[in-house]
Amino acid sequence: MQMLTALVVAVATRPGDMANRKMESPTFILLKLGAAMFLLDTYEYWVHRLMHENRFLYRHVHSVHHEMTVPFAFGALYNHPFESFAMDIVGGGLTTIILDMHPWTATIFYCIATMKTVDDHCGYAFKWHPMHILFPNNAIFHDVHHWGKGIKYNYSQPFFTWWDTWMGTEFIPPKKISEVKQQDNI
């Protein structure tokens, strides 16, 4: 269903001159990817937070994702269909439309965002991992969100933690940090 909806959106919003459109330069691609990450993080923080703070949305939509108290990679996109549409299709789609991304740039962005979302749910956080070097939002950060008290914290996803820091919703228990540091020394 999600792939079909994304395909319909892609075809419906396709510019008429697509056949003549050239790929963006590598510098422009990197700039667009950075802007896209910020836009998607902004959108997902506020929609994710709304789904937690609105009882109806949490009970009937977002609680499906929180059936997993211990996140795992394949459960990263385990969501209610409405949440998949609101978060993944609308969030990613708006980002690529606002930034007028070339289809290949959009494909690169979607691949990175999907890999990052799966990585955040995998349960591992190694300091040498390339995704963890580039992005502070990782499995530790998101695992806290799936724990009891953490359900009111750490809404940011999938790249940065800025919105949680700025809005006072960031929480990392000291015990978990020390466990991960010990794990990294293995």
Backbone as CSV, one residue per row, in Angstrom:
resi,resn,N_x,N_y,N_z,CA_x,CA_y,CA_z,C_x,C_y,C_z
1,MET,0.824,-1.194,0.000,0.000,0.000,0.000,0.872,1.264,0.000
2,GLN,1.928,1.237,0.827,2.805,2.392,0.919,3.529,2.636,-0.401
3,MET,4.004,1.566,-1.047,4.697,1.730,-2.328,3.751,2.250,-3.398
4,LEU,2.518,1.750,-3.408,1.537,2.193,-4.395,1.206,3.667,-4.212
5,THR,1.012,4.083,-2.964,0.719,5.495,-2.685,1.891,6.376,-3.095
6,ALA,3.114,5.945,-2.777,4.299,6.723,-3.149,4.415,6.838,-4.666
7,LEU,4.111,5.768,-5.377,4.161,5.793,-6.838,3.134,6.774,-7.405
8,VAL,1.921,6.753,-6.876,0.877,7.682,-7.329,1.305,9.130,-7.077
9,VAL,1.862,9.394,-5.891,2.328,10.750,-5.574,3.447,11.155,-6.524
10,ALA,4.395,10.262,-6.780,5.520,10.567,-7.674,5.038,10.883,-9.086
11,VAL,4.115,10.097,-9.598,3.607,10.322,-10.955,2.775,11.605,-11.007
12,ALA,1.962,11.842,-9.978,1.087,13.017,-9.968,1.861,14.328,-9.843
13,THR,3.004,14.301,-9.187,3.774,15.532,-8.982,4.950,15.660,-9.943
14,ARG,5.046,14.760,-10.891,6.167,14.763,-11.837,6.102,15.995,-12.752
15,PRO,7.199,16.762,-12.814,7.216,17.915,-13.720,7.125,17.473,-15.184
16,GLY,6.552,18.309,-16.009,6.384,17.991,-17.418,7.694,17.875,-18.181
17,ASP,8.739,18.556,-17.716,10.021,18.548,-18.424,10.986,17.487,-17.886
18,MET,10.480,16.466,-17.228,11.339,15.475,-16.581,12.298,14.800,-17.563
19,ALA,11.873,14.556,-18.776,12.735,13.868,-19.749,13.990,14.682,-20.067
20,ASN,13.912,16.001,-19.959,15.050,16.860,-20.266,15.802,17.334,-19.018
21,ARG,15.365,16.915,-17.862,15.967,17.397,-16.616,17.301,16.705,-16.368
22,LYS,18.323,17.507,-16.110,19.656,16.970,-15.847,19.853,16.744,-14.357
23,MET,20.724,15.790,-14.055,21.072,15.497,-12.668,21.779,16.694,-12.063
24,GLU,21.540,16.939,-10.776,22.183,18.057,-10.081,23.666,17.764,-9.861
25,SER,24.435,18.801,-9.645,25.868,18.629,-9.384,26.056,17.966,-8.020
26,PRO,27.208,17.307,-7.789,27.454,16.667,-6.491,27.330,17.640,-5.309
27,THR,27.811,18.872,-5.473,27.703,19.868,-4.404,26.237,20.182,-4.110
28,PHE,25.464,20.370,-5.171,24.047,20.684,-5.018,23.290,19.505,-4.407
29,ILE,23.684,18.290,-4.768,23.059,17.093,-4.181,23.305,17.078,-2.679
30,LEU,24.549,17.324,-2.256,24.870,17.326,-0.822,24.102,18.411,-0.077
31,LEU,23.995,19.600,-0.684,23.228,20.685,-0.056,21.751,20.306,0.081
32,LYS,21.194,19.715,-0.956,19.787,19.303,-0.909,19.576,18.180,0.111
33,LEU,20.518,17.245,0.186,20.392,16.167,1.163,20.424,16.716,2.591
34,GLY,21.317,17.662,2.850,21.375,18.283,4.179,20.086,19.020,4.520
35,ALA,19.586,19.797,3.572,18.323,20.512,3.792,17.173,19.534,3.970
36,ALA,17.171,18.451,3.197,16.110,17.443,3.293,16.121,16.767,4.660
37,MET,17.316,16.492,5.169,17.418,15.869,6.492,16.833,16.785,7.559
38,PHE,17.150,18.071,7.472,16.600,19.016,8.444,15.081,19.125,8.309
39,LEU,14.584,19.231,7.085,13.132,19.335,6.875,12.402,18.080,7.353
40,LEU,12.928,16.912,7.018,12.275,15.677,7.443,12.309,15.537,8.960
41,ASP,13.439,15.863,9.571,13.523,15.809,11.035,12.502,16.741,11.677
42,THR,12.357,17.933,11.118,11.398,18.903,11.650,9.984,18.345,11.555
43,TYR,9.615,17.884,10.374,8.280,17.334,10.158,8.029,16.137,11.076
44,GLU,8.974,15.192,11.107,8.754,13.972,11.882,8.754,14.230,13.381
45,TYR,9.562,15.177,13.857,9.536,15.489,15.289,8.133,15.935,15.705
46,TRP,7.590,16.901,14.973,6.302,17.467,15.383,5.147,16.507,15.176
47,VAL,5.144,15.737,14.108,4.060,14.761,13.895,4.185,13.629,14.910
48,HIS,5.409,13.162,15.164,5.639,12.094,16.140,5.214,12.556,17.534
49,ARG,5.593,13.767,17.882,5.213,14.299,19.195,3.691,14.425,19.306
50,LEU,3.046,14.907,18.245,1.584,15.007,18.232,0.941,13.636,18.449
51,MET,1.507,12.607,17.826,0.939,11.266,17.973,1.079,10.732,19.394
52,HIS,2.030,11.264,20.151,2.164,10.873,21.553,1.287,11.725,22.461
53,GLU,1.152,12.981,22.166,0.424,13.885,23.063,-1.083,13.877,22.832
54,ASN,-1.532,13.471,21.659,-2.960,13.367,21.374,-3.397,11.935,21.711
55,ARG,-4.247,11.790,22.724,-4.633,10.452,23.207,-5.262,9.599,22.113
56,PHE,-6.117,10.204,21.304,-6.781,9.442,20.243,-5.754,8.916,19.254
57,LEU,-4.845,9.788,18.788,-3.833,9.356,17.816,-2.913,8.296,18.399
58,TYR,-2.552,8.472,19.670,-1.667,7.473,20.272,-2.383,6.136,20.401
59,ARG,-3.571,6.151,20.966,-4.305,4.913,21.240,-4.652,4.150,19.959
60,HIS,-5.074,4.874,18.924,-5.581,4.209,17.723,-4.582,4.117,16.566
61,VAL,-3.496,4.868,16.638,-2.550,4.875,15.514,-1.133,4.517,15.970
62,HIS,-0.507,5.378,16.759,0.917,5.225,17.057,1.219,4.079,18.015
63,SER,0.256,3.668,18.823,0.506,2.573,19.770,0.877,1.272,19.054
64,VAL,0.481,1.134,17.794,0.861,-0.052,17.021,2.390,-0.159,16.974
65,HIS,3.067,0.961,16.693,4.537,0.953,16.637,5.131,0.653,18.015
66,HIS,4.468,1.114,19.070,4.997,0.915,20.421,4.632,-0.440,21.019
67,GLU,4.019,-1.307,20.234,3.853,-2.694,20.682,5.225,-3.329,20.854
68,MET,6.205,-2.783,20.153,7.598,-3.239,20.302,8.224,-2.455,21.451
69,THR,8.458,-3.113,22.569,9.135,-2.418,23.665,10.644,-2.523,23.514
70,VAL,11.089,-3.516,22.769,12.504,-3.645,22.439,12.596,-3.571,20.918
71,PRO,12.979,-2.415,20.393,13.025,-2.259,18.934,14.011,-3.220,18.272
72,PHE,13.677,-3.620,17.075,14.568,-4.453,16.273,14.452,-3.979,14.828
73,ALA,15.473,-4.256,14.040,15.596,-3.665,12.701,14.356,-3.854,11.831
74,PHE,13.811,-5.057,11.762,12.668,-5.299,10.886,11.397,-4.610,11.394
75,GLY,11.389,-4.204,12.651,10.221,-3.519,13.207,10.257,-2.016,13.020
76,ALA,11.304,-1.506,12.397,11.465,-0.056,12.249,10.260,0.599,11.575
77,LEU,9.727,-0.046,10.563,8.598,0.522,9.828,7.301,-0.241,10.122
78,TYR,7.255,-0.881,11.283,6.036,-1.559,11.733,5.116,-0.484,12.311
79,ASN,4.173,-0.039,11.501,3.304,1.079,11.876,1.869,0.815,11.438
80,HIS,0.976,1.585,11.994,-0.406,1.637,11.512,-0.355,2.242,10.102
81,PRO,-1.222,1.814,9.176,-1.191,2.366,7.806,-1.305,3.893,7.758
82,PHE,-2.104,4.477,8.642,-2.222,5.942,8.660,-0.897,6.591,9.040
83,GLU,-0.201,5.993,10.008,1.097,6.537,10.413,2.117,6.400,9.291
84,SER,2.103,5.281,8.587,3.003,5.110,7.447,2.766,6.196,6.416
85,PHE,1.497,6.477,6.159,1.165,7.518,5.189,1.612,8.894,5.698
86,ALA,1.240,9.237,6.930,1.538,10.568,7.477,3.033,10.810,7.656
87,MET,3.750,9.818,8.160,5.165,10.020,8.461,6.061,9.779,7.241
88,ASP,5.899,8.637,6.613,6.843,8.235,5.571,6.514,8.852,4.209
89,ILE,5.280,8.716,3.789,4.921,9.197,2.448,4.814,10.711,2.414
90,VAL,4.026,11.285,3.328,3.857,12.746,3.323,5.159,13.438,3.722
91,GLY,5.807,12.959,4.795,7.054,13.592,5.246,8.138,13.581,4.195
92,GLY,8.404,12.426,3.633,9.430,12.325,2.591,9.010,12.999,1.304
93,GLY,7.740,12.840,0.948,7.228,13.444,-0.294,7.280,14.958,-0.278
94,LEU,6.833,15.554,0.829,6.871,17.025,0.935,8.297,17.543,0.843
95,THR,9.192,16.844,1.504,10.600,17.245,1.489,11.150,17.275,0.064
96,THR,10.901,16.230,-0.696,11.449,16.183,-2.052,10.761,17.181,-2.978
97,ILE,9.474,17.441,-2.742,8.755,18.426,-3.563,9.220,19.841,-3.224
98,ILE,9.315,20.161,-1.937,9.751,21.505,-1.512,11.141,21.817,-2.055
99,LEU,12.030,20.838,-2.037,13.409,21.050,-2.491,13.587,20.784,-3.985
100,ASP,12.510,20.438,-4.666,12.543,20.166,-6.105,13.697,19.223,-6.448
101,MET,13.724,18.096,-5.768,14.804,17.130,-5.975,14.648,16.388,-7.297
102,HIS,15.764,16.163,-7.944,15.818,15.279,-9.098,15.454,13.881,-8.582
103,PRO,14.805,13.042,-9.377,14.426,11.705,-8.902,15.587,10.887,-8.333
104,TRP,16.779,11.018,-8.923,17.917,10.276,-8.385,18.353,10.823,-7.035
105,THR,18.286,12.132,-6.854,18.613,12.722,-5.556,17.595,12.274,-4.516
106,ALA,16.316,12.267,-4.910,15.264,11.802,-4.009,15.469,10.334,-3.642
107,THR,15.901,9.527,-4.597,16.147,8.109,-4.339,17.278,7.941,-3.330
108,ILE,18.344,8.711,-3.495,19.464,8.671,-2.548,18.958,9.052,-1.154
109,PHE,18.155,10.119,-1.089,17.617,10.582,0.193,16.744,9.507,0.846
110,TYR,15.838,8.910,0.087,14.961,7.873,0.643,15.758,6.673,1.135
111,CYS,16.789,6.304,0.401,17.634,5.172,0.820,18.340,5.477,2.139
112,ILE,18.917,6.660,2.246,19.611,7.041,3.486,18.623,7.098,4.647
113,ALA,17.458,7.704,4.432,16.453,7.825,5.500,15.965,6.444,5.954
114,THR,15.756,5.540,5.013,15.291,4.196,5.374,16.378,3.433,6.122
115,MET,17.623,3.509,5.637,18.736,2.845,6.333,18.876,3.393,7.745
116,LYS,18.742,4.706,7.880,18.883,5.343,9.191,17.762,4.909,10.137
117,THR,16.541,4.816,9.640,15.413,4.395,10.472,15.593,2.951,10.942
118,VAL,16.023,2.089,10.040,16.272,0.692,10.410,17.418,0.619,11.419
119,ASP,18.474,1.394,11.197,19.620,1.409,12.103,19.213,1.879,13.499
120,ASP,18.319,2.860,13.584,17.867,3.370,14.889,17.104,2.325,15.688
121,HIS,16.557,1.335,15.005,15.770,0.299,15.669,16.529,-1.018,15.827
122,CYS,17.797,-1.051,15.433,18.520,-2.327,15.400,18.997,-2.809,16.767
123,GLY,19.086,-1.904,17.745,19.526,-2.302,19.080,21.020,-2.229,19.312
124,TYR,21.784,-1.806,18.309,23.241,-1.692,18.458,23.693,-0.274,18.196
125,ALA,24.684,0.174,18.971,25.257,1.499,18.770,26.763,1.418,18.996
126,PHE,27.506,1.352,17.927,28.963,1.288,18.008,29.540,2.643,17.627
127,LYS,30.492,3.145,18.409,31.019,4.482,18.147,31.736,4.575,16.803
128,TRP,32.172,3.479,16.238,32.864,3.479,14.946,31.907,3.361,13.763
129,HIS,30.638,3.150,14.016,29.639,2.970,12.948,29.478,4.285,12.165
130,PRO,29.584,4.261,10.830,29.495,5.505,10.046,28.224,6.316,10.303
131,MET,27.087,5.643,10.438,25.835,6.366,10.695,25.870,7.066,12.051
132,HIS,26.537,6.449,13.038,26.585,7.027,14.375,27.612,8.144,14.472
133,ILE,28.586,8.123,13.594,29.557,9.219,13.553,28.895,10.471,12.973
134,LEU,28.091,10.279,11.924,27.438,11.411,11.247,26.200,11.922,11.965
135,PHE,25.442,11.012,12.592,24.153,11.394,13.168,24.059,10.960,14.628
136,PRO,23.764,11.900,15.540,23.682,11.557,16.961,22.435,10.757,17.323
137,ASN,21.429,10.770,16.464,20.210,10.015,16.725,20.490,8.568,16.342
138,ASN,20.558,7.693,17.345,20.945,6.309,17.071,20.097,5.349,17.898
139,ALA,20.507,4.095,17.953,19.735,3.074,18.657,19.589,3.397,20.145
140,ILE,20.614,3.940,20.781,20.513,4.289,22.206,19.410,5.319,22.390
141,PHE,19.480,6.363,21.592,18.527,7.469,21.684,17.103,6.962,21.463
142,HIS,16.911,6.122,20.463,15.561,5.678,20.146,15.077,4.552,21.064
143,ASP,15.983,3.721,21.567,15.585,2.693,22.530,14.943,3.324,23.762
144,VAL,15.515,4.429,24.227,14.959,5.138,25.379,13.502,5.504,25.113
145,HIS,13.216,5.927,23.905,11.853,6.324,23.547,10.874,5.149,23.672
146,HIS,11.330,3.940,23.451,10.444,2.769,23.522,10.313,2.197,24.928
147,TRP,11.073,2.710,25.896,10.954,2.248,27.273,9.811,2.977,27.951
148,GLY,9.414,2.518,29.134,8.295,3.098,29.880,8.323,4.606,29.995
149,LYS,9.270,5.172,30.759,9.329,6.619,30.970,9.716,7.355,29.684
150,GLY,10.483,6.711,28.841,10.983,7.344,27.630,9.925,7.682,26.605
151,ILE,8.721,7.180,26.797,7.660,7.389,25.818,7.307,8.872,25.657
152,LYS,7.700,9.689,26.635,7.434,11.134,26.560,8.676,11.911,26.151
153,TYR,9.691,11.196,25.690,10.959,11.816,25.324,11.471,11.262,23.994
154,ASN,12.486,11.920,23.486,13.233,11.453,22.306,12.333,11.180,21.093
155,TYR,11.608,12.211,20.686,10.725,12.104,19.518,11.483,12.258,18.203
156,SER,12.665,12.844,18.252,13.417,13.126,17.025,13.727,11.863,16.250
157,GLN,13.626,11.979,14.943,13.989,10.892,14.043,14.029,11.431,12.636
158,PRO,14.744,10.913,11.717,15.712,9.835,11.876,17.160,10.307,11.998
159,PHE,17.447,11.592,11.791,18.853,11.989,11.679,19.440,12.667,12.916
160,PHE,18.886,13.768,13.318,19.495,14.593,14.363,18.610,14.636,15.604
161,THR,19.141,15.182,16.699,18.386,15.279,17.950,18.098,16.740,18.312
162,TRP,18.306,17.643,17.361,18.164,19.074,17.634,16.806,19.433,18.220
163,TRP,15.740,18.927,17.626,14.411,19.322,18.092,14.163,18.876,19.521
164,ASP,14.615,17.689,19.902,14.464,17.265,21.296,15.274,18.158,22.222
165,THR,16.475,18.522,21.803,17.301,19.414,22.612,16.622,20.773,22.748
166,TRP,16.195,21.341,21.640,15.568,22.669,21.650,14.245,22.704,22.411
167,MET,13.478,21.622,22.369,12.147,21.606,22.977,12.130,20.963,24.367
168,GLY,13.293,20.559,24.867,13.382,19.999,26.214,12.810,18.595,26.339
169,THR,12.809,17.824,25.266,12.261,16.462,25.313,13.351,15.405,25.137
170,GLU,14.608,15.789,25.306,15.713,14.826,25.171,15.974,14.177,26.515
171,PHE,16.141,12.853,26.517,16.416,12.114,27.745,17.317,10.931,27.428
172,ILE,18.467,10.885,28.074,19.370,9.738,27.944,19.778,9.337,29.360
173,PRO,19.292,8.193,29.842,19.637,7.783,31.204,21.119,7.461,31.323
174,PRO,21.774,7.936,32.379,23.224,7.710,32.552,23.610,6.239,32.541
175,LYS,22.786,5.354,33.102,23.114,3.930,33.139,23.238,3.369,31.724
176,LYS,22.361,3.753,30.838,22.385,3.217,29.471,23.652,3.677,28.742
177,ILE,24.070,4.906,28.969,25.283,5.423,28.329,26.495,4.590,28.753
178,SER,26.602,4.287,30.054,27.756,3.510,30.520,27.711,2.086,29.973
179,GLU,26.523,1.489,29.838,26.406,0.149,29.249,26.906,0.139,27.809
180,VAL,26.571,1.167,27.061,26.981,1.230,25.660,28.477,1.452,25.549
181,LYS,29.045,2.273,26.431,30.499,2.480,26.401,31.228,1.169,26.678
182,GLN,30.699,0.366,27.618,31.314,-0.929,27.892,31.183,-1.849,26.685
183,GLN,30.026,-1.822,26.038,29.771,-2.661,24.848,30.736,-2.286,23.731
184,ASP,31.034,-0.994,23.577,31.932,-0.548,22.536,33.363,-1.042,22.728
185,ASN,33.719,-1.337,23.959,35.082,-1.801,24.236,35.247,-3.281,23.959
186,ILE,34.171,-3.937,23.597,34.237,-5.383,23.311,35.008,-5.621,22.027
